[in-house]
Amino acid sequence: MKATYLGIEKKKARWGWVFVTPAVLLFLLFSFYPMLNALFNTFFNMKLLSLKAPKFVGLKNYTYILHSKDFWNSAKATLIFTFGAFVPLTIFSMILALAVTSRKKSGRTIQLILYSPAILSSVVAALIWILIFDPRGLGNTVVNFTLGSPGIDHQWLTDPVMLRLCTSTIYVWKYVGYFTIIFVTGIAKVPTSVIEAATIDGARKHQIIHRIIFPLIKPTTVMVSIVAMLSCLKSFSTQYLFTQRGAPLEPINVITLNIYNTAMRDLNISRACVMSVLLFLIMMGLTLIRLKSSEKDSVSY
């Protein structure tokens, strides 16, 4: 009997490998190999259209990038954008999730409306908001109507502060519905018996949210915060389209945009790969810090 059971388990394991192998091969070919190739290229002086053999330069590319004011400006722009989008994205999605779960009848419809911007591509979302932020667009019209100041251009796409605010706003608008649904799923997993017991004991609604729901959805909060943070660090298309429409580069020259310009405009593959490696290390470091901080006060039920 035991031998039969072991034989069945071995067959299941073999079929498991059969189903997993295509995904593993695709990952190795299109993700793992490009990562290793990028790391390898950082030690050579490679030009995109050059016919000369790459020359080994060791750590010179790393030294150049780490002493480059342009790279540190990109790091600053990336952190400003990430903080400006990641914090409101996490907070608003949690608040909206609590509001949605409190409504039993129209909750599904609200989730659908909130999620609808997420189905748009980043390019389409950026183009929509570029039209809104145009001097003759809806942004100036609404603000001027509200403030009673007709004809004033609020320089959404030229002032550095407004430009950073606009790019963060677009990202929050596009993804808040996606993360709201994740929070709704996490809140739905909280046992109703725990909430009912707290209600019977006289706990008020804000106490239930603060002392029961928030601690019990901590795994969901950690996941959302990590995914949102990594998505913000990888943002590219919004900043790229804004600069193509005449917006100043420096305030929104995030690392991903700098990588693109270094590789495609300056034709320097090696330095672009160095910035890619550094961005990967930044993302990995911030993820580990977030996971480490979440382990200190884990909650279970």
Disulfide bonds with the S-S distance in Angstrom:
none
